[in-house]
Amino acid sequence: MPTPEKLIADLEDTIAEALDRFNGRLPKVEQDMYARILELSADLETDKGGRIKPSMKNIRLIGKIKEELTNTIFDSQYKKELANLIDTYDKVSTIQAQYFTSVAGKFTAPAIVKEVQKLAIESVTDQLGREAMGVNISAPIRAMLNQAITTGGTRKEFTEQARKFLLAEDGGKGTLTKYASLIATDSLNTYSATYNSLLTDDLGFVWFKYSGSLKETSRDFCRELIDVSGKGGCLEYIHISQIPALLEGHICDVTVPLYDKTGLPEGMKDGTNTANFRINRGGWNCNHQLSGVPTAIVPKRLRDLIPE
């Protein structure tokens, strides 16, 4: 049996690999969509001044463009990557079960775990499925074309508006990438955290380990907490009684900025509290894990800091 540390690392790698594979192709899909927009808009009827006519041919294109763009997204490769992403939920469950076996011995997972996994898969399938892509990505472009036709806009104005909506600028993410990657990342990491939280409660663990890699986009809260969760760090392990201070931004001798509207460290989901921090962790798009651990493996120097 691998060590708990190795299993946590395997869990992080499994999630990261699945997300990299799914998210990595999205920028190309955006480019393919824009190419299709240019192709379709080349058939628009215009007047001598270059204005798009409110003709029957152009009106028919309004009805066609949403379907065409959704088809561009939802091709065989996208379906394959989505299926791979969904398969990862089973892999996460397997590694989590191995982790708890390694730290607690033989155990029986609560029946609710399977239902939570089922609901998570249904949710991510709905949000990344054909209908959702049509509503959130393709329909706004159809609305732009409709406005251009009814108000006498030019093809150039329409395609430029579509480009700005769809494609990334200045090193950022395009609309499809922002939408789909946030859902995939948040759903998979939240499911993993929920599994861990359910088993932690069932086994009565009150200590946790915060772990994961850092990225350029990692928030101050996660950066500071990962820094002090290293071996020998002041929060190498976190007791449940220390979570309220973390939610106030206090991480050892550092205080991270709070978001005015939530009163929580920047990036955290509104309503995050001691009970759900184990699931929400650092907030939207957080790829870090908060794993329950038995008291016996926590160094005495840290256990002595917690009042009986």
Residue pairs with C-beta under 8 A, 6 or more apart in sequence:
1 98
1 101
1 102
2 10
2 98
2 102
3 102
4 99
4 102
4 103
4 291
4 293
4 297
7 95
7 98
7 99
7 102
8 99
8 209
8 211
8 289
8 291
10 95
11 92
11 95
11 96
11 99
11 192
11 289
12 211
12 212
12 213
12 287
12 289
14 88
14 91
14 92
14 95
15 88
15 92
15 188
15 189
15 192
15 287
16 213
16 287
18 84
18 85
18 88
18 91
18 188
19 85
19 181
19 184
19 185
19 188
19 287
21 81
21 84
21 85
22 81
22 82
22 84
22 85
22 180
22 181
22 184
23 177
23 180
23 181
23 184
23 185
25 77
25 78
25 81
26 174
26 176
26 177
26 180
26 181
27 168
27 173
27 174
27 177
29 72
29 73
29 78
29 176
30 166
30 167
30 168
30 174
30 175
30 176
30 177
31 167
32 72
33 69
33 72
33 73
33 137
33 166
33 176
34 162
34 163
34 166
34 167
36 68
36 69
36 72
37 65
37 69
37 141
37 159
37 162
37 166
38 159
40 61
40 64
40 65
40 68
41 145
41 155
41 158
41 159
42 155
43 57
43 61
44 52
44 53
44 58
44 61
44 149
44 155
45 52
45 53
45 55
45 57
45 58
46 52
46 53
46 154
46 155
47 53
50 154
50 155
50 156
51 152
51 153
51 154
52 58
52 148
52 149
52 152
52 153
52 154
52 155
52 158
53 149
54 149
54 150
54 152
58 149
59 149
61 145
62 142
62 145
62 146
62 149
65 138
65 141
65 142
65 145
66 134
66 138
66 139
66 141
66 142
67 134
67 138
69 137
69 138
69 141
69 142
70 130
70 133
70 134
70 137
70 138
73 133
73 137
73 138
73 176
74 130
74 133
82 125
82 128
85 124
85 128
85 184
85 188
86 121
86 124
86 125
88 188
89 117
89 120
89 121
89 188
89 191
90 117
92 188
92 191
92 192
92 195
93 113
93 117
93 195
96 192
96 195
96 196
96 199
97 109
99 196
99 291
100 107
100 109
100 199
100 203
101 107
103 293
103 294
103 297
104 203
104 294
107 199
107 202
107 203
109 198
109 199
109 202
110 198
110 199
110 202
112 198
113 195
113 198
113 199
116 191
116 194
116 195
116 198
117 191
117 195
120 187
120 190
120 191
120 194
123 187
124 183
124 184
124 187
124 188
126 132
127 183
127 187
128 180
128 183
128 184
133 176
136 179
137 166
137 175
137 176
137 179
140 165
141 162
141 165
141 166
144 158
144 161
144 162
144 165
145 158
145 162
147 153
148 154
148 155
148 157
148 158
148 161
165 175
166 174
166 175
166 176
167 174
168 174
168 177
173 181
181 285
182 284
182 285
185 285
185 287
186 284
186 285
186 286
189 281
189 286
189 287
189 288
189 289
190 279
190 280
192 289
193 278
193 279
193 280
193 281
193 289
193 290
194 279
196 278
196 289
196 290
196 291
196 292
197 278
197 279
197 292
199 292
200 208
200 278
200 292
203 292
203 294
205 292
205 293
205 294
205 295
206 239
206 240
206 241
206 295
207 237
207 238
207 239
207 240
207 292
207 293
207 294
207 295
207 298
208 237
208 238
208 239
208 240
208 278
208 290
208 291
208 292
208 293
209 229
209 236
209 237
209 238
209 289
209 290
209 291
209 293
210 225
210 226
210 229
210 235
210 238
210 281
210 288
210 289
210 290
211 226
211 229
211 288
211 289
211 291
212 222
212 226
212 287
212 288
212 289
213 287
214 222
214 223
214 226
215 287
217 285
218 226
218 282
219 265
219 266
219 267
219 282
219 283
219 286
220 256
220 257
220 265
220 266
221 246
221 249
221 251
221 256
221 265
221 266
221 267
221 268
221 282
221 283
222 282
222 286
222 288
224 251
224 252
224 254
224 256
225 235
225 246
225 251
225 282
225 288
226 288
227 233
228 234
228 235
228 236
228 251
228 252
229 235
229 236
229 237
229 238
230 236
234 252
235 242
235 251
235 252
236 299
236 302
237 293
237 298
237 299
237 302
238 246
238 290
239 302
239 305
239 306
240 274
241 306
242 306
243 274
243 277
244 274
246 265
246 277
247 264
247 265
247 268
247 272
247 273
247 274
247 277
248 255
248 258
249 255
249 256
249 257
249 258
249 264
249 265
256 265
256 266
257 265
257 266
258 264
258 265
258 266
259 265
259 266
259 267
259 268
261 270
262 268
262 270
262 271
262 272
264 270
264 272
265 282
265 283
267 282
267 283
267 284
267 286
268 280
268 282
268 283
269 280
269 283
269 284
272 280
272 283
277 290
278 290
278 292
280 286
281 288
281 289
281 290
282 288
295 303
